[in-house]
Amino acid sequence: MAVKAQVVRRLLRTKAASEYLGVSPWTLRRLVQEGKIPVVPLTEGSPWLIDVRDLDAYIDACKRSLYDLC
């Protein structure tokens, strides 16, 4: 029985990246336009590609404890 190696994608398009964060594609676009999440431009006019590591860094930077809300 042959076993296939699973490829883990590092670059995600807008929809997949928004699903990864648990936000709408529009919210993700706003975060990109505000400079909070960088994109990888492969060519002029190509779809935005977003590095999973940048999404993880954004999540880590936004973490707060309940006590920080006061």
N, C-alpha and C positions, 0 to 999 in steps of 0.2 A: 504494500500500500504506500503510495507516494504522498509525501507531506509537502504542501506548498508553504513557502514563507509568506507571511503577511507583511505587506508594505504599509508603514505608518506614514501618512501624509503630513508633511511639516507646513506646507503652504495651503491655506484654505481660501476659497472664494467667499464673498460677502455673506451669502445665505448660510453656508456651513459654519463660518466664523461666528455669526450671530447666534446660531443654534448652540454652539460651543459655550458662548457666554450666557445663554438663556435670555437674550434680549431680541427685540425686533431688528430686522435689517435696517430700518430707518434710524434706530438708536445707534447701531454700530456705525452707520455712515456719519452720523453727527459726531461720534467720538473720534472718528478718523479726521473729519474736517476741523475739529477743535485741536488736533495735534496730540490727542491722548493715546492713540493707537497708530503706529506707523504702518505703511503699506509697502509692498515690494513691487515697483513698477517694472515689468519685464520689457514692455514696449510701449510706445506712445499710444494712448487710447485703449490699452488692454484692460481687462477687468482687474479690479483690485485683488491682490493676493495678500493675505495676512498670515504672518508667521505665528504658529501656535505658541511659541515661546514668548512672543510679545503679548499674546492674550493672557498667558499665565502670569507674566510680570504685571499686567494691568490688574488682574484679580488680586495678586498679592499686595499691590500698592493701595488698593481700595479697601482692604480688610480693616475692620474696626471692631473694638469690643463694645459691648452694650454700654459700658461705662463712659465711652468716648462720646456718646450721644447726648449726654447731659451738659 
